[in-house]
Amino acid sequence: MSFDIISSFRIFTVFQISLICIFLLFNPQRKSKKNILLALFIGSKAAFVTDLLLIQYASFIPQQLLFLVCIGSSFQFLLGPSIYFLMGVLIGKDIVFSRRHLLHLLPFVLHLAFMVVLYHSQGSAAQRVLLQQGFPFSAPWSIIVGFAFYVHFTIYGIAALMVLTQRNSTLYAYTSQSFERNIRFLKFLIIDFIVVWGVNVATWFVPVGASFWYGLQFLTAFNIFFIANTIVYEGLKFPATFHLPAEPKPKYEKNLLSDEERNGYARKLTTFMESNKPYLNPTLSLTDLAERVGLPGYVISQVLNTTFNQNFYDFINSYRVSESKRLMVEPNSEEKTILEILYQSGFNSKSVYNSAFRKSTGMTPSDYRKKLQFTLRTNVETLAS
């Protein structure tokens, strides 16, 4: 039995995804809904790829193991619900699964029952014959089912992206810049699957040559392989992708500080920020700041919310915005790009920088800079005249 390059990609991808799922489900945060849903998402894709391999090499499968074929394809109907709920959990929605959520499993159950009737209820000899005849891809309904897979995932994928769009105005009030990168990574997964899968669906209705079809199959297999490696890279370089820290709960609700205490802590915090500029560290967290200032995290959180009327990241980003404004008026500042300024200010994301700057000034950094330069030139010309 020999494997072509497409099969090799698929085999290695299934192996990789299996290891990732084990990591997600058995790491210290194995009970995390985030990890379970992410494992379900990528595991479902691995199950489908496994089914493709089993069908392709069915002639080498022992008669008594043919029942393993035509199971994994049903898991495609779990991709949509898993990514939709994963997005909801990541943006902080308190999702408590109940019986009504079982309705999301209905397409999966119906397809599995469909395969049981047409394939699994047959004897092993009949199953062998069906597979030799190209089942299930040779069946007249295969295109309809495949199209249903695509439409099902696309609906859930768009719904997941809409959830993020609707929450965009408040999302970063409770999150960090690294959180935004994690969200971008998962949005990339959704859009990538919709586009690549859509191209495959299009070939069912538009006649294409054998070489084009083989090339598309290669690109699809490589794409899944690439996604698996991207997840591994994300997990190794940015562990927070798989276990994002929860926003600290306001422990001060039952331990309110007096006005005098709050004002004293506020002065201490402000003095420290201005003297030490900890906000220049792009990975600064509430825990880091608390350790450096010498105050409990919940005290800083209470002071920020009750005295400054800001959450931690708004507070830090306000200093970063002020720093970027200062850099814009330095001598030879026109030689610096906006990207250089945002990194020197402590930001590590252009979108977060633009959002924070616009929130503070009502303008984008570029527009603010143009207005600033125009004002400076006008003042110079006025003095010269």
Secondary structure, 3 states (H helix, E strand, C coil): CCCCHHHHHHHHHHHHHHHHHHHHHHCCCCCCHHHHHHHHHHHHHHHHHHHHHHHHCHHHCCHHHHHHCCCHHHHHHHHHHHHHHHHHHHCCCCCCCCHHHHHHHHHHHHHHHHHHHHHHCCCHHHHHHHHHCCCCCCCCCHHHHHHHHHHHHHHHHHHHHHHHHHCHHHHCCCCCHHHHHHHHHHHHHHHHHHHHHHHHHHHHHCCCCHHHHHHHHHHHHHHHHHHHHHHHHHHHHCHHHCCCCCCCCCHHHHCCCCHHHHHHHHHHHHHHHHHHCHHHCCCCCHHHHHHHHCCCHHHHHHHHHHCCCCCHHHHHHHHHHHHHHHHHCCCCHHHCCHHHHHHHCCCCCHHHHHHHHHHHHCCCHHHHHHHHHHHHHHHHHHHHC
